[in-house]
Amino acid sequence: MKTLKTYFLSLVCILSVAVVLQPITTRAAVDRIEIDRRGGDPNAPIPIFLKGFSSETMGILRFDLEVVGFEIVSAADAYYELSGSIGTTLKAKLTGRGSSKALFHLDFEGASRRHVHTLSDQVVKVVFDGQQKGIARTKIAFKVNFGKYSEIYLSDYDGNNMQQVTSDRSYSAAPCWVPGQMKLYYTSYKEVFPNIYSHDLITGVRHRIAKFPGLNTSPSISPNAQFLAMILSKNGSPDAYVSNLSGGNLTQLTRTKLEEASPCWSPDSKRICFTSRQNGRPRLYTQSVGGGSMVRIPTSSGSAFEPDWSPDGKNIIYTIQSGRSFELWLVPVDAHGNPTGKSEFMTVGEDPSWAPNSRTVIFTRRDRNNRKLSLLDVKTKRVKYARIKSGKCSQPAWAQ
């Protein structure tokens, strides 16, 4: 395959997704501090003061912490203080307001971007007492449009270290990750018609998974990394199907006269959520992969698309289209996808994908003729643009 040599060496650095950079020393105090949220709001940002770092390190820390619920403030307004030193190595200390003891000391062998991300994740771990995952060392995949064709790319979650995966000069779209592996599935028109491929990011080897007559689109891998959900039109209208990862043991789930789209999985890998037009306007439904009827999820007014089920199972985020406007909405659900509350508006955008922390969402925001990847902190509803130079990005997928 002509693409292998062009990007194989560059993808070697991506293996760092599985590598945890360990500090030389870690010394943690046993005392804890209680956080008095502003006005009693449990979703209020956590004030933290940063000092002693280089401007580059400070910028990375600010970005990492703001997207997971922190607010960078003055020393007088902070609940926490993260202090460091400038040099060829990274040294840091976290303290809480009103305490003379450090919550941790970290000394690293270097001061690379990866080391700073490790520090950010340690802050999250300590402040949230291990109840929230750090995401600063995670990866994303996404589509980049080049006019008549599009390619799949990878980067760090914040948009840095952008790497090209496909070089087919055809339409490649809708990447999704195999959980816990350096492997993607996506749809490609490289053989003229839309087929689904698996792509090993370490070896560069691709396999065609689905090549039935008609559409083969929207691959989605179950959280237990055992099943593939997809949309096929081989029997007429586009329906939802489930198979094993190689495309075998194919089972048709839906049998409607109009199309289904955008399947995603429940965290226990027992149900899928998807869009269907069986009753006219696109709406969200869930269905057991073991069979049974489709169950409607009440959503905001407008056409509902692109659901994504949070890893903790508590929320489904989705896109609402009303006219030419695209918005992200969130509905709280139980383990079976039954709503436990009303849908809530999040922000303007589309193509949502959850981070492993079940708090942060990456999505696409339209800006005139550009499409930019953006990061949403669901609890505070704050949004930051990812640091990607291209303005033609869409369909992001967060590695789990």
ABEGO torsion letter per residue (X at the ends): XAAAAAAAAAAAAAAAAABBBBBABBBBBABBBBBBBBGGBAABBBBBBBBGBBAAAAAAAAAAAAAAGBBBBBAAABABBBBBBBEABBBBBBBBBGBABBABBBBBABABAAAAAAAAAAAAAAAAGGABBBAAABBBBBBBBAGABBBBBBBBAAGBGBBBABAAGBBBBGBBBBBGBBBBBBBBAAAGBBBBBBBBAAAGBBBBABBBBEBBBGBBBBAAGABBBBBBAAAEBBBBBBBBAAGBGBBBABBBABBBBGBBBBAAGABBBBBBAAAEBBBBBBBBAAEEBBBBBBBBBEBBBGBBBBAAGABBBBBBBBEABBBBBBBBBBAAGBBABBBBBABBEBGBBBBAAGABBBBBBBBEABBBBBBBBAAAGBBBBBBBABAABBGBBBBX
